[in-house]
Amino acid sequence: MHHHIVRNTLPLLLAAAGLARVASAAEPAQPALPAHQAEIDAIVREISPARIKAYDDKLVSFGTRHTMSDTTSNTRGIGAARRWIKAELERCGAGKLDVQFDSHLHMVDTRISRPTEIVNVVATLPGTQAASKDRYYVVSGHYDSRVTDVMNYTADAPGANDDASGTAAVMEMACVMARHKFDATLVFMAVAAEEQGLYGSGHYASEAKSRHMNIAGMFDNDIIGSSHDETGKQDNGHVRLFAEGVPPTAPTTPDQRTLLVTGGENDSITRQLARHVKETGETYVPGFKVDLIYRRDRYLRGGDHSPFLDAGYAAVRFTEPHENFDHQHQDLRLDNGKKIGDLPEFVDPDYIAQVTRVNAASLAALALAPAAPQGVHVKTANLDNGTDLEWKANGEPDLAGYRIVWRDTTAPLWQGARFVGNVTSARLDLSHDNLIFGVQAVDKDGNVSPATYPLPVR
């Protein structure tokens, strides 16, 4: 959401940027864009560090959650873990969440030594608005774990941070948000086989693409549990959010080439999603910062959002600011008196809760808001210093209208905005030579969609 810019800082931002506000006697009244939506504030308040810790500890208690570990025991291995996750989501979301196993058999592969059933636990909270229920937002953590040897499926692999932390966050979100209603559909997933090759998330993304599912945003929470760096210093005030620009796939699509030609490489659907998450998260979780990282993931690494990006969806990854590699993918041991391994004592439930609140506020804001406008164009037939924009009408019954946002070409976040009413075109006396524009949809409650980058049309 960007409404706090309009209410509080827009005149200052315009003055600072030297931008002339377009004023007119016929300019539509700004719809009420409250600094906070009461529903989202309630969700943020309900997130519980104590429950998150209990979920994390329970996941660790299964000994190992390696993808090829035991599936028959009720107390040890990945089978026991996924049955518990499913039962817990069914209990807390009774009558609200549709909880299913999403399963496929994976053949022998580089990191799989025998045919193995890969099972995601998927909890769906159906949207309640006819025009929006087929728009999906997916949030995931991976519940599988590993030690130093990725093929060792018998050794204890507690995986408290990687990624019981993300799984606990997703479970807490599912249980809290199931008590609320949203226009669009939310999907909460605990996925398997991340460590073996992103096979759980890959299967879901592939199936979603083949079914033409409208996944408007995907959040991956992986390694969000520690607020301490490798020196022991606490840093609990921010989280990294990795967001890819133009995908590195070849050949690029015509739209991707147009992004590059027009200087919109920072306005991919994933970067627009990340902007929305940063502004929403920082609005609803005061004093906590979302650091945008303009990369797909950590340097040359990957996660469960990657298959969604490859399928053409907007997808981002949350990760703590400082990874401690002594606590990742390690055999449990003492090394010169130092504990090595991904143990619960190295996890900070209060920090996980902050990241969970950012996720939950952002998902709620997205699922309550209209869809991002489609068919957005900047008209280029005339050579002048103004900007003519047009777009297709949204179909939501509670739509209030549209907002045009803009920023300098070198600025990461929107700096100016103008509500233009329930119309499908607008002109601004601002130059598209010098600024990046976007168009957002706004509903009558003041919920705002992510922005859509306008492509040129003559």
Secondary structure, DSSP 8 states (H G I E B T S, - for coil): --HHIIIIIHHHHHHHHT------TT--------SS-HHHHHHHHH--HHHHHHHHHHHHTTSB--TTS-SS-SSSSHHHHHHHHHHHHHHHTTTT-EEEEEEEEE-SBTTBSS-EEEEEEEEEE--S-TTTTTEEEEEEEE-----SSTT--SS-B--TTTTHHHHHHHHHHHHHHTTS--SSEEEEEEE--HHHHSHHHHHHHHHHHHTT-EEEEEEEE-S----B-TTS-B--SEEEEEE--S---SS--HHHHHHHHTT-TT-SHHHHHHHHHHHHHHHHSTT-EEEEE-SSSSTT---TTHHHHHTT--EEEEE-SS--GGGSS---EEETTEEES--GGG--HHHHHHHHHHHHHHHHHHHHS----SS-EEE-SS-SSSEEEE------TTEEEEEEEEEETT-SS--EEEEEES-SEEEESS-TTTEEEEEEEEETT--B---B--EEE-
